[in-house]
Amino acid sequence: MGLKGMVISGISMVVGAIMYWAVTAQSTYAAQSHGFRLSTVGVILLIAGAVGFIVSTIVYATSRRAPAAPPRQLDREVIDEDGRRSILHEEQR
């Protein structure tokens, strides 16, 4: 899913629209008697493509995460009340 699913869904919608609105071929008697119509297949492809596009968009939007900040390291010198020095190493993630 995601971006590839959005592309496939878009292609499916285009093919369905072409089959529904642009194809005017007369089908054979056998196809008509069994209920096969190109316009019906076009509508099915349009609906399936639209649903697939919406689902793929949701999956794509929710899977995008902000890049994590790299861990930071900090070395500093600490002096206490008695004048003693020590080095403090911190890691922040």
C-alpha positions as CSV (number, residue, x, y, z in Angstrom):
1,M,0.0,0.0,0.0
2,G,1.1,3.6,0.4
3,L,2.4,5.4,-2.6
4,K,2.5,2.4,-5.0
5,G,-1.1,1.6,-4.0
6,M,-2.1,5.2,-4.8
7,V,-0.6,4.9,-8.3
8,I,-2.3,1.5,-9.0
9,S,-5.6,2.9,-7.7
10,G,-5.3,5.9,-9.9
11,I,-4.6,3.7,-13.0
12,S,-7.6,1.6,-12.1
13,M,-9.9,4.6,-11.9
14,V,-8.6,5.9,-15.3
15,V,-9.2,2.5,-16.9
16,G,-12.7,2.3,-15.3
17,A,-13.6,5.8,-16.6
18,I,-12.5,4.9,-20.1
19,M,-14.5,1.7,-20.0
20,Y,-17.6,3.4,-18.7
21,W,-17.6,6.6,-20.8
22,A,-15.4,6.1,-23.8
23,V,-15.9,2.5,-25.0
24,T,-19.0,2.1,-27.1
25,A,-18.4,-1.3,-28.7
26,Q,-21.3,-3.6,-29.0
27,S,-20.7,-6.9,-27.3
28,T,-21.5,-10.3,-28.8
29,Y,-24.8,-12.1,-28.2
30,A,-23.1,-14.5,-25.8
31,A,-21.7,-11.7,-23.6
32,Q,-25.1,-10.0,-23.6
33,S,-27.0,-13.1,-22.6
34,H,-24.7,-13.8,-19.7
35,G,-24.9,-10.2,-18.3
36,F,-21.3,-9.0,-19.2
37,R,-21.3,-5.3,-19.8
38,L,-18.2,-3.2,-20.2
39,S,-19.8,-0.2,-18.6
40,T,-20.6,-2.2,-15.5
41,V,-16.9,-3.4,-15.3
42,G,-15.9,0.3,-15.7
43,V,-18.1,1.3,-12.7
44,I,-16.7,-1.5,-10.6
45,L,-13.1,-0.4,-11.5
46,L,-13.9,3.2,-10.7
47,I,-15.4,2.4,-7.3
48,A,-12.6,-0.1,-6.4
49,G,-9.9,2.4,-7.5
50,A,-11.5,5.2,-5.4
51,V,-11.7,3.0,-2.3
52,G,-8.1,1.8,-2.8
53,F,-6.9,5.3,-3.3
54,I,-8.5,6.5,0.0
55,V,-7.1,3.5,1.9
56,S,-3.6,3.9,0.4
57,T,-3.6,7.6,1.2
58,I,-4.5,6.9,4.9
59,V,-1.8,4.3,5.1
60,Y,0.8,6.6,3.5
61,A,-0.1,9.5,5.7
62,T,0.0,7.5,9.0
63,S,3.3,5.7,8.1
64,R,5.2,8.9,7.6
65,R,7.2,9.7,10.7
66,A,9.4,12.7,11.6
67,P,13.1,11.8,11.5
68,A,14.5,11.1,14.9
69,A,17.1,13.5,16.3
70,P,20.6,12.0,16.5
71,P,21.8,11.4,20.1
72,R,23.8,14.2,21.5
73,Q,26.9,13.8,23.7
74,L,28.0,16.5,26.1
75,D,31.3,16.6,28.1
76,R,31.7,19.4,30.7
77,E,33.9,20.2,33.6
78,V,32.2,20.5,37.0
79,I,33.7,22.3,40.0
80,D,32.3,21.6,43.4
81,E,32.3,23.8,46.6
82,D,35.7,22.7,47.7
83,G,37.3,23.5,44.3
84,R,37.6,19.9,43.1
85,R,37.2,19.4,39.4
86,S,35.5,16.5,37.7
87,I,34.4,15.8,34.1
88,L,30.8,15.0,33.5
89,H,29.7,13.0,30.4
90,E,26.1,13.2,29.4
91,E,24.2,11.5,26.6
92,Q,20.9,12.7,25.4
93,R,18.7,10.6,23.2
